[in-house]
Amino acid sequence: MTASIVAFGDRALRFSLPPSADRRELLASLRALDGVVDVVLAEDTGAVVTSSGDAMPALEANVARVLEAAESSGRAGALAPPARHEVRVVYDGEDLAAIASHAGLSVAEVIALHSGADYEVAMLGFLPGFAYLRGLDPRLVLPRRAEPRARVPAGSVAMAAEYTGIYPSASPGGWHLLGRAVGFTPFTATGARFAVGDRVRFVPENEPGFENEPGFENEPGFENEPGFGSGVEVRRVVGPAMVVDGGRTGHMHEGVPHGGAMVPEALARANAAVGNAAGAAAFEIYGVLEVAAAGAAVVLAADGEEATELAPGDTKVVATEGRVRVRYLAVRGGLDVPFVLGARRRPVRKGDRMTPVLGSVAPAPVLGSVAATEPRTG
């Protein structure tokens, strides 16, 4: 390994960012390298993630080449001009008066300075879709709050140090609140609304009393479709339970982690028993889950168990015990919950009814056997 590129676990490389590099084009060049499945750029460092540790030697050489080109030219390639965004803001934040006092300005002057600047998306992280916007007027630069808030509402426009940004979802936070973004949605169907290098401008909104639209992480739980035909019904949930699959790749640069199963090998074993692909969506259980066949018979299996067929109304209970902290329950076909950025993931609640994914079933094994399969994590 070179001095500036070091191993980061068994499938990633970490490196220092060239100060003169165009971050937007550097990100694009790194993502285009063979074997790279995810890229993260932070303030001074970056990382690339590969799908296999076998690719690490070749990847190191390719990353070094990209970094050297970016350092010498300041650019890593040629891209279309960055996108430009306007975000309407109601400037009524709880910290607005304190910011003005600290800066020796009036509230109106703070609003004018904040909304009069053009910002660049330096990086995304902390929360999925949270963009660190660089370009804050030096008169508004101040440290984080001494006492962070336990909950900052989604859509809050805030600032700290030399950055400003919009909270994409409700979370704890220590930034100073300036106001609320009007109708801001941090994600589209394909990814984060803001990308590294994009330009953002805030526009004061004069109409008070709006209701901010829910953000990406504020969507309600799984809603049962009125046309539910047959599948499984959740009868009892004790402790956390989720629907998970093999996870997603390609969105870490947007602050969105891979996700997927906590123990991919156990998910793969449960799916193999019912003839599914290793990464098909199944229940992930941290306690007790009881499901019943609804509408028609279903074939299901927990990790480490043989597949069984439930007649309509029959139930199955899967529970963790002893040193086993997580279990998986797969249904033949996989659970059909909505895709979000290429992955299926939903909290599970009592009363949920979920159907298998039609047309996705691999050749079914004989009941009572477990087919051999390799875990698939992407």
C-alpha positions as CSV (number, residue, x, y, z in Angstrom):
1,M,0.0,0.0,0.0
2,T,1.2,3.6,-0.7
3,A,1.4,6.2,2.1
4,S,-1.8,7.9,1.0
5,I,-3.9,4.8,0.1
6,V,-4.5,2.2,2.9
7,A,-6.7,-0.8,3.4
8,F,-10.0,0.0,5.1
9,G,-11.3,-3.4,6.1
10,D,-11.1,-6.3,3.7
11,R,-13.0,-4.8,0.8
12,A,-12.3,-1.0,0.9
13,L,-9.5,1.5,0.4
14,R,-9.1,4.8,2.2
15,F,-7.1,7.7,0.8
16,S,-6.5,11.5,1.3
17,L,-8.2,13.8,-1.1
18,P,-6.1,16.0,-3.3
19,P,-6.9,19.6,-2.2
20,S,-7.0,20.9,-5.7
21,A,-9.2,18.1,-7.1
22,D,-12.7,18.8,-8.5
23,R,-14.7,16.6,-6.1
24,R,-17.6,16.1,-8.5
25,E,-15.4,14.8,-11.3
26,L,-13.2,12.8,-8.9
27,L,-16.3,11.1,-7.6
28,A,-17.4,10.2,-11.1
29,S,-14.0,8.8,-12.1
30,L,-13.7,6.7,-8.9
31,R,-17.2,5.3,-9.4
32,A,-16.3,4.3,-13.0
33,L,-13.4,2.1,-11.9
34,D,-13.7,-1.7,-12.5
35,G,-14.7,-3.5,-9.3
36,V,-16.0,-0.4,-7.4
37,V,-19.5,-0.7,-6.0
38,D,-19.5,2.3,-3.7
39,V,-17.6,5.5,-3.1
40,V,-17.6,7.9,-0.1
41,L,-16.0,11.4,-0.1
42,A,-15.7,13.2,3.2
43,E,-14.0,16.5,4.0
44,D,-10.4,15.4,3.6
45,T,-10.6,11.7,3.0
46,G,-12.4,9.3,0.7
47,A,-13.0,5.6,0.4
48,V,-13.9,3.1,-2.3
49,V,-15.6,-0.2,-1.7
50,T,-15.2,-3.2,-3.9
51,S,-17.3,-6.4,-4.1
52,S,-14.4,-8.7,-3.5
53,G,-11.1,-8.6,-1.6
54,D,-9.5,-10.2,-4.6
55,A,-9.8,-7.0,-6.6
56,M,-7.9,-4.9,-4.0
57,P,-4.4,-4.9,-5.6
58,A,-5.7,-3.8,-9.0
59,L,-8.1,-1.3,-7.4
60,E,-5.3,0.3,-5.5
61,A,-3.3,1.0,-8.6
62,N,-6.3,2.4,-10.4
63,V,-7.3,4.6,-7.5
64,A,-3.7,6.0,-7.3
65,R,-3.9,6.8,-11.0
66,V,-7.1,8.7,-10.6
67,L,-5.8,10.6,-7.6
68,E,-2.6,11.6,-9.4
69,A,-4.5,12.8,-12.4
70,A,-6.9,14.8,-10.2
71,E,-4.0,16.4,-8.2
72,S,-2.0,17.4,-11.3
73,S,-4.9,18.8,-13.3
74,G,-7.5,19.6,-10.7
75,R,-10.0,17.7,-12.8
76,A,-10.6,14.0,-13.3
77,G,-12.6,14.1,-16.5
78,A,-15.3,16.0,-18.3
79,L,-18.9,16.2,-17.0
80,A,-22.0,18.2,-17.9
81,P,-22.5,21.4,-15.8
82,P,-23.7,20.8,-12.3
83,A,-27.4,21.0,-11.5
84,R,-28.8,24.1,-9.9
85,H,-31.5,24.1,-7.2
86,E,-33.7,26.7,-5.6
87,V,-35.1,25.9,-2.2
88,R,-37.8,28.1,-0.7
89,V,-37.4,28.8,3.1
90,V,-39.6,30.2,5.8
91,Y,-37.0,31.9,8.0
92,D,-38.5,31.4,11.4
93,G,-35.9,29.1,13.1
94,E,-35.6,28.9,16.9
95,D,-31.9,30.0,16.7
96,L,-32.3,32.9,14.3
97,A,-32.2,35.6,17.0
98,A,-29.2,34.0,18.7
99,I,-27.4,33.8,15.4
100,A,-28.0,37.5,14.7
101,S,-26.8,38.5,18.2
102,H,-23.7,36.4,17.8
103,A,-22.9,38.0,14.5
104,G,-23.7,41.5,15.5
105,L,-26.4,41.7,12.8
106,S,-30.2,42.1,12.6
107,V,-32.4,39.1,11.9
108,A,-33.1,40.7,8.5
109,E,-29.4,40.9,7.7
110,V,-28.9,37.3,8.7
111,I,-31.7,36.2,6.3
112,A,-30.3,38.4,3.5
113,L,-26.8,36.9,3.9
114,H,-28.0,33.3,4.0
115,S,-30.3,33.6,1.1
116,G,-27.9,35.8,-0.9
117,A,-25.2,33.2,-1.4
118,D,-24.7,30.4,-3.9
119,Y,-23.8,27.2,-2.2
120,E,-21.9,24.1,-3.5
121,V,-22.7,20.6,-2.3
122,A,-19.4,19.5,-0.8
123,M,-20.4,16.0,0.3
124,L,-23.4,14.0,1.6
125,G,-23.6,12.0,4.8
126,F,-24.6,12.1,8.5
127,L,-28.2,11.2,7.3
128,P,-29.3,9.8,4.0
129,G,-29.5,12.7,1.6
130,F,-28.0,15.3,4.0
131,A,-26.0,17.6,1.8
132,Y,-23.2,19.7,3.4
133,L,-23.4,23.0,1.5
134,R,-20.3,25.1,1.4
135,G,-20.3,28.9,0.8
136,L,-21.6,30.3,4.0
137,D,-20.8,34.0,4.5
138,P,-17.9,34.3,7.0
139,R,-20.0,36.5,9.2
140,L,-22.4,33.6,9.8
141,V,-19.8,31.0,10.7
142,L,-20.1,29.8,14.3
143,P,-19.6,26.5,16.2
144,R,-22.2,23.9,16.7
145,R,-24.7,24.4,19.6
146,A,-23.2,23.6,23.0
147,E,-26.3,21.4,23.7
148,P,-27.6,19.5,20.7
149,R,-31.4,19.1,20.3
150,A,-32.9,15.6,20.8
151,R,-35.0,16.1,17.7
152,V,-34.7,18.4,14.8
153,P,-37.8,18.3,12.5
154,A,-37.4,17.1,8.9
155,G,-36.9,20.0,6.5
156,S,-35.2,22.2,9.0
157,V,-32.6,24.6,7.4
158,A,-29.6,24.9,9.6
159,M,-26.0,25.9,9.8
160,A,-22.8,25.1,11.7
161,A,-19.1,25.9,11.2
162,E,-18.7,26.8,7.5
163,Y,-21.7,24.7,6.3
164,T,-25.4,25.1,5.9
165,G,-27.9,22.3,5.0
166,I,-31.4,20.8,5.2
167,Y,-32.2,18.0,7.6
168,P,-33.8,15.3,5.3
169,S,-35.4,13.5,8.2
170,A,-36.2,14.1,11.8
171,S,-33.1,13.4,14.0
172,P,-31.0,14.7,16.8
173,G,-28.8,17.6,15.8
174,G,-26.5,20.3,17.0
175,W,-26.8,22.8,14.1
176,H,-28.4,26.2,14.5
177,L,-31.9,26.4,13.1
178,L,-32.6,29.1,10.6
179,G,-36.0,28.1,9.2
180,R,-37.9,25.4,7.3
181,A,-37.7,24.4,3.6
182,V,-41.0,24.6,1.8
183,G,-42.0,21.3,0.1
184,F,-38.5,19.9,0.1
185,T,-38.1,16.2,-0.7
186,P,-34.5,15.0,-0.3
187,F,-34.8,12.0,-2.6
188,T,-36.2,11.2,-6.1
189,A,-37.0,7.7,-7.4
190,T,-33.4,7.3,-8.5
191,G,-31.4,8.9,-5.6
192,A,-30.6,12.0,-3.6
193,R,-31.9,15.3,-5.0
194,F,-28.6,17.0,-4.3
195,A,-25.3,15.6,-5.8
196,V,-21.7,16.5,-5.0
197,G,-20.9,19.7,-7.0
198,D,-24.5,20.9,-7.4
199,R,-25.3,24.5,-6.7
200,V,-28.0,25.5,-4.3
201,R,-29.7,28.8,-3.5
202,F,-32.2,29.6,-0.8
203,V,-35.2,31.8,-1.5
204,P,-37.1,33.5,1.4
205,E,-40.7,32.4,1.5
206,N,-43.3,34.9,2.7
207,E,-46.2,32.6,3.3
208,P,-46.2,31.2,6.8
209,G,-48.0,28.2,8.1
210,F,-47.1,25.6,5.4
211,E,-46.8,22.0,6.2
212,N,-43.5,20.5,5.2
213,E,-43.7,17.3,3.1
214,P,-42.4,14.1,4.7
215,G,-38.8,13.3,4.0
216,F,-37.3,10.0,2.7
217,E,-37.0,8.5,6.2
218,N,-40.3,9.8,7.4
219,E,-42.5,7.6,5.2
220,P,-45.1,5.7,7.1
221,G,-44.8,2.0,7.7
222,F,-45.9,-0.7,5.2
223,E,-49.5,0.0,4.2
224,N,-51.6,-3.0,3.3
225,E,-53.0,-3.0,-0.2
226,P,-56.8,-3.3,-0.4
227,G,-56.5,-5.8,-3.2
228,F,-54.4,-8.3,-1.1
229,G,-54.9,-11.8,-2.4
230,S,-52.8,-14.4,-0.7
231,G,-49.6,-14.5,1.3
232,V,-48.8,-14.1,4.9
233,E,-50.3,-12.1,7.7
234,V,-48.3,-11.0,10.8
235,R,-50.2,-12.2,13.9
236,R,-47.6,-11.3,16.6
237,V,-44.4,-9.2,16.9
238,V,-42.3,-9.1,20.0
239,G,-39.2,-7.0,19.6
240,P,-38.0,-5.4,16.4
241,A,-38.7,-7.1,13.0
242,M,-38.0,-5.9,9.5
243,V,-38.4,-7.0,5.9
244,V,-34.9,-7.0,4.5
245,D,-33.1,-8.2,1.3
246,G,-29.5,-8.4,0.1
247,G,-29.2,-4.7,0.3
248,R,-28.2,-2.0,-2.2
249,T,-25.0,-0.7,-3.7
250,G,-24.0,2.5,-5.4
251,H,-25.6,5.1,-3.0
252,M,-23.0,5.5,-0.2
253,H,-21.9,8.8,-1.8
254,E,-25.4,10.0,-1.0
255,G,-25.2,9.0,2.6
256,V,-27.3,5.9,2.0
257,P,-25.6,2.7,3.5
258,H,-25.7,-0.7,1.9
259,G,-28.3,-1.9,4.4
260,G,-29.5,-5.5,3.8
261,A,-29.5,-8.3,6.2
262,M,-27.5,-8.2,9.5
263,V,-26.3,-11.7,8.8
264,P,-26.4,-12.3,5.0
265,E,-25.4,-16.0,5.3
266,A,-28.4,-16.7,7.5
267,L,-30.7,-14.8,5.1
268,A,-29.3,-16.9,2.3
269,R,-29.9,-20.2,4.2
270,A,-33.5,-19.3,4.8
271,N,-34.0,-18.3,1.1
272,A,-32.2,-21.4,-0.2
273,A,-34.6,-23.7,1.7
274,V,-37.6,-22.3,-0.2
275,G,-35.9,-21.9,-3.6
276,N,-35.4,-18.2,-3.6
277,A,-32.3,-16.2,-4.6
278,A,-30.0,-15.6,-1.7
279,G,-30.9,-11.9,-1.4
280,A,-34.6,-12.2,-1.7
281,A,-36.7,-10.1,0.7
282,A,-37.5,-12.0,4.0
283,F,-38.3,-11.3,7.6
284,E,-35.4,-10.3,9.9
285,I,-36.4,-11.0,13.5
286,Y,-35.0,-9.7,16.8
287,G,-37.4,-11.4,19.2
288,V,-40.6,-13.3,18.2
289,L,-42.5,-13.2,15.0
290,E,-45.7,-15.2,14.3
291,V,-47.2,-15.3,10.8
292,A,-50.2,-17.1,9.3
293,A,-50.9,-18.2,5.8
294,A,-53.6,-16.0,4.3
295,G,-55.8,-16.8,1.3
296,A,-53.8,-19.8,0.1
297,A,-51.0,-22.2,1.2
298,V,-47.5,-20.7,1.4
299,V,-44.1,-22.4,1.6
300,L,-41.7,-20.8,4.1
301,A,-38.6,-21.6,6.1
302,A,-36.5,-20.1,8.9
303,D,-32.7,-20.1,8.7
304,G,-31.3,-23.5,9.7
305,E,-34.7,-25.2,9.3
306,E,-36.4,-27.2,6.6
307,A,-39.1,-25.7,4.4
308,T,-42.7,-26.3,5.4
309,E,-46.0,-25.6,3.8
310,L,-48.7,-23.8,5.7
311,A,-52.4,-24.3,4.9
312,P,-54.6,-21.1,5.0
313,G,-54.9,-20.1,8.7
314,D,-52.0,-22.2,9.9
315,T,-49.3,-20.3,11.8
316,K,-45.5,-20.4,12.3
317,V,-43.5,-18.8,15.1
318,V,-39.9,-17.9,14.8
319,A,-38.0,-16.7,17.8
320,T,-34.4,-15.8,18.9
321,E,-33.0,-17.6,21.9
322,G,-29.8,-18.1,23.7
323,R,-26.8,-16.6,21.8
324,V,-28.8,-16.3,18.6
325,R,-29.8,-12.7,18.4
326,V,-31.3,-12.5,14.9
327,R,-33.3,-15.0,12.8
328,Y,-34.7,-15.0,9.3
329,L,-38.0,-16.3,7.9
330,A,-38.3,-16.6,4.1
331,V,-41.4,-17.1,2.0
332,R,-41.2,-18.8,-1.4
333,G,-41.1,-16.0,-3.9
334,G,-39.7,-13.4,-1.5
335,L,-41.8,-10.7,0.2
336,D,-43.2,-8.0,-2.1
337,V,-42.7,-4.7,-0.3
338,P,-41.7,-1.6,-2.3
339,F,-38.3,-1.0,-3.7
340,V,-36.5,2.1,-2.4
341,L,-33.3,2.8,-4.3
342,G,-33.1,-0.8,-5.5
343,A,-33.7,-2.5,-2.2
344,R,-36.6,-3.8,-0.2
345,R,-36.8,-2.8,3.5
346,R,-39.8,-2.1,5.7
347,P,-40.6,-2.3,9.4
348,V,-43.0,-5.1,10.4
349,R,-46.1,-4.5,12.4
350,K,-48.9,-6.7,13.7
351,G,-51.6,-7.0,11.1
352,D,-49.4,-6.5,8.1
353,R,-50.3,-8.7,5.1
354,M,-47.6,-9.3,2.5
355,T,-47.7,-11.2,-0.8
356,P,-44.8,-13.1,-2.4
357,V,-43.2,-11.6,-5.5
358,L,-44.8,-13.2,-8.5
359,G,-42.6,-14.7,-11.1
360,S,-39.4,-14.5,-9.0
361,V,-39.3,-18.0,-7.7
362,A,-36.3,-20.2,-8.5
363,P,-36.9,-23.9,-9.2
364,A,-38.5,-25.2,-5.9
365,P,-36.5,-27.7,-3.8
366,V,-38.2,-30.7,-2.4
367,L,-39.8,-29.9,0.9
368,G,-37.5,-30.9,3.7
369,S,-34.3,-30.3,1.8
370,V,-32.0,-27.3,1.9
371,A,-30.3,-26.4,-1.3
372,A,-26.7,-25.2,-1.2
373,T,-26.2,-21.6,-2.1
374,E,-23.7,-18.9,-1.7
375,P,-24.8,-15.7,0.2
376,R,-25.4,-12.8,-2.1
377,T,-25.0,-9.4,-0.5
378,G,-25.8,-7.1,-3.4
